[in-house]
Amino acid sequence: DAGVIQSPRHEVTEMGQEVTLRCKPISGHNSLFWYRQTMMRGLELLIYFNNNVPIDDSGMPEDRFSAKMPNASFSTLKIQPSEPRDSAVYFCASSFGAGLSYEQYFGPGTRLTVT
Amino acid sequence: SQQGEEDPQALSIQEGENATMNCSYKTSINNLQWYRQNSGRGLVHLILIRSNEREKHSGRLRVTLDTSKKSSSLLITASRAADTASYFCATNQAGTALIFGKGTTLSVSS
């Protein structure tokens, strides 16, 4: 298995632009998580899906952030409009099982820089 | 709110030495997991210990859990340069997602 796939690996954009991050979870996994990692705040859970349904989006910073999972093999995290404080590494992770106690498999991350 | 807190924040040792990292948490948990992150990479799951377990081994890794003290430790024996990474504990309460600590940065020099 190729593991969790994220694209792009690096994204540099100007403030105000729309940014879309993509994730393909491991086949057969039914939970998907989006995280953001910064030096200041560490690793923060933004949103997670179970069976393509958003379960908890309380970590989404504000309305500029949105996430979708149209099918079991694809998810997007969109930031519109982007701001410099959104600069971070964004990770997607997936796990197998309906509960939250299972080990998670992380993608390589997308390093976002907003100038 | 931050659940797991690792200690120390940074640790430097020589190859062959043992490395011990600690994690403290605030509320009751279902399980506790340890992850490793190499620089510029995603996190990799190392080991999961359930709340009713006290100790678990995996290769050179040994994890203990003391629910009365709300703490866990990760021991890496006979460390290697390749163990250089950040190590995170993550805790899970019933019905909630994993919460990660800020990590311990381990540096192993040869």
Chai-1 contact restraints between the chains, C-beta under 6 A:
chainA,res_idxA,chainB,res_idxB,connection_type,confidence,min_distance_angstrom,max_distance_angstrom,comment,restraint_id
A,G42,B,K102,contact,1.0,0.0,6.0,A-B,restraint_1
A,L43,B,F100,contact,1.0,0.0,6.0,A-B,restraint_2
A,L45,B,A97,contact,1.0,0.0,6.0,A-B,restraint_3
A,Y48,B,A97,contact,1.0,0.0,6.0,A-B,restraint_4
A,F91,B,G42,contact,1.0,0.0,6.0,A-B,restraint_5
A,L100,B,N92,contact,1.0,0.0,6.0,A-B,restraint_6
A,L100,B,A97,contact,1.0,0.0,6.0,A-B,restraint_7
A,S101,B,N30,contact,1.0,0.0,6.0,A-B,restraint_8
A,S101,B,N31,contact,1.0,0.0,6.0,A-B,restraint_9
A,S101,B,N92,contact,1.0,0.0,6.0,A-B,restraint_10
A,E103,B,H45,contact,1.0,0.0,6.0,A-B,restraint_11
A,E103,B,L48,contact,1.0,0.0,6.0,A-B,restraint_12
A,F106,B,G42,contact,1.0,0.0,6.0,A-B,restraint_13
A,F106,B,L43,contact,1.0,0.0,6.0,A-B,restraint_14
A,G107,B,G42,contact,1.0,0.0,6.0,A-B,restraint_15
A,P108,B,G42,contact,1.0,0.0,6.0,A-B,restraint_16
A,G109,B,G42,contact,1.0,0.0,6.0,A-B,restraint_17
